Amino acid sequence: MDAPAQCAEGVVNIVIAVCGELGLPAKKMISRAYHDSLFMAQVCPASMIFIPCRGGISHRPDEYSSPEQIRNGVLVLAHTLAKLAA
């Protein structure tokens, strides 16, 4: 069993700031799912960006997010990467 990973606080703070700049809600969450970030956090600062899913259902075949929610997630990612690269 792999130990839990902690997201990089600096990256999380940038994601939250970007959400604010874009007028999008942000909420810190604990994920109990087995994500690639578990392993990436061992070699570099890592975080995750979650987008809303219909009914809160995720990691199942009936998971659905609207195109607008997906677009917003991509915008948050792009702006976060730009800030990290600056």
Residue pairs with C-beta under 8 A, 6 or more apart in sequence:
2 34
2 38
4 38
5 37
5 38
5 39
5 41
5 42
5 46
6 41
7 37
7 41
7 46
7 47
7 48
8 41
8 45
8 46
8 47
10 45
11 45
11 46
11 47
11 80
11 84
12 28
12 47
14 80
14 83
14 84
15 26
15 47
15 49
15 76
15 80
16 26
16 28
17 83
18 76
18 79
18 80
18 83
19 25
19 26
19 76
20 26
21 79
22 72
22 75
22 76
22 79
24 72
24 76
29 50
31 48
31 50
33 58
33 59
35 48
37 46
37 47
37 48
40 46
49 73
49 76
49 77
49 80
50 73
51 65
51 69
51 70
51 72
51 73
52 65
52 69
53 63
53 64
53 65
54 63
54 64
54 65
54 66
57 63
57 64
65 73
